[in-house]
Amino acid sequence: MSNQRFSPEFKDEAVRQIVDRGYSVAEVSERLGVSAHSLYKWVKAVKPDKTDGQAAALIEALCEQRGGYHWVSHGWLETRRA
């Protein structure tokens, strides 16, 4: 296991090669001499997690289903006026 440190600029460029330019993690790993594990961690750190979007969609659907309520950090809050 290596304790080699990489600059933020190096990490950004490596991630750009994968995310923006479409190179595979294996290609970038081999070309730059960085472990695939590190690259996956760097990419995950900058890409939004799909589960966040899925959770937001679920909450939105529940809000519509409950009609007049919306979710706040501590529970459902009524938004319609009687």
C-alpha positions in Angstrom: 0.0 0.0 0.0 1.4 3.4 -1.0 1.2 6.6 1.1 1.7 8.7 -2.0 -0.2 12.0 -1.8 -1.7 13.7 -4.9 -2.5 17.4 -5.3 -6.1 18.5 -5.6 -5.3 19.6 -9.2 -4.0 16.1 -10.1 -7.1 14.5 -8.6 -9.4 17.0 -10.4 -7.8 16.2 -13.8 -7.9 12.4 -13.1 -11.7 12.7 -12.3 -12.3 14.9 -15.4 -10.7 12.2 -17.6 -13.2 9.7 -16.3 -16.4 11.8 -15.9 -16.0 14.4 -18.7 -13.9 12.6 -21.3 -15.3 9.1 -20.9 -12.1 7.2 -20.2 -12.5 4.1 -18.0 -11.1 3.9 -14.5 -8.8 1.2 -15.6 -7.3 3.3 -18.4 -6.8 6.3 -16.2 -5.4 4.1 -13.4 -2.8 2.6 -15.6 -1.9 5.8 -17.4 -1.5 7.9 -14.3 -0.2 5.2 -11.9 -3.0 5.6 -9.4 -5.0 2.7 -7.9 -8.5 2.2 -9.3 -9.7 2.3 -5.7 -8.4 5.8 -5.3 -10.0 6.9 -8.5 -13.3 5.5 -7.6 -13.2 7.4 -4.3 -12.2 10.6 -6.0 -15.1 10.2 -8.5 -17.6 9.4 -5.8 -16.5 12.5 -3.9 -17.5 14.8 -6.8 -20.5 13.0 -8.3 -23.8 13.3 -6.6 -25.0 10.0 -5.3 -28.0 8.5 -7.2 -29.7 7.7 -3.9 -29.9 11.4 -3.0 -32.0 12.0 -6.1 -34.1 8.9 -5.5 -34.8 10.0 -1.9 -35.8 13.5 -3.1 -38.2 12.0 -5.6 -39.7 9.7 -3.0 -40.2 12.6 -0.6 -41.8 14.7 -3.3 -44.2 11.9 -4.2 -45.1 11.4 -0.5 -45.8 15.2 -0.2 -48.1 15.1 -3.2 -49.8 12.0 -1.8 -50.4 13.7 1.6 -51.8 16.8 0.0 -51.0 20.0 1.8 -48.1 18.6 3.8 -44.4 18.8 3.1 -41.4 17.2 4.7 -39.2 19.2 7.0 -36.2 17.9 8.9 -38.3 16.8 11.9 -41.4 15.6 10.2 -44.5 16.4 8.2 -45.6 20.1 8.2 -49.1 21.2 7.1 -48.9 23.9 4.5 -52.5 24.4 3.6 -54.8 26.7 5.4 -58.1 25.5 6.8 
